[in-house]
């Protein structure tokens, strides 16, 4: 746990100029919403489970591509 806290602190000190806090806030809001949605265990989620998993995979792929582009632009 201490290693994780130190790592986050170091990355925060070094990378703060490249990090957009609005992105962190959007991730927080989106994560809270999805957590609330999936913890409800309602019938709609069970019916749409495959579609939700596909959407999650698409979002992860988009995040990976955007992250790769951002890293490339910082290196050039």
FENNOR-V871259 format. One record per run of one state. SS is the DSSP state (H for helix, E for strand, - for the rest). FROM is the first residue (numbers start at 1). TO is the last residue. If there is no record, write none. Layout:
ss->(SS/SS)
from->(FROM/FROM)
to->(TO/TO)
This chain:
ss->(-/H/-/H/-/H/-/H/-)
from->(1/2/19/21/40/43/48/49/76)
to->(1/18/20/39/42/47/48/75/76)
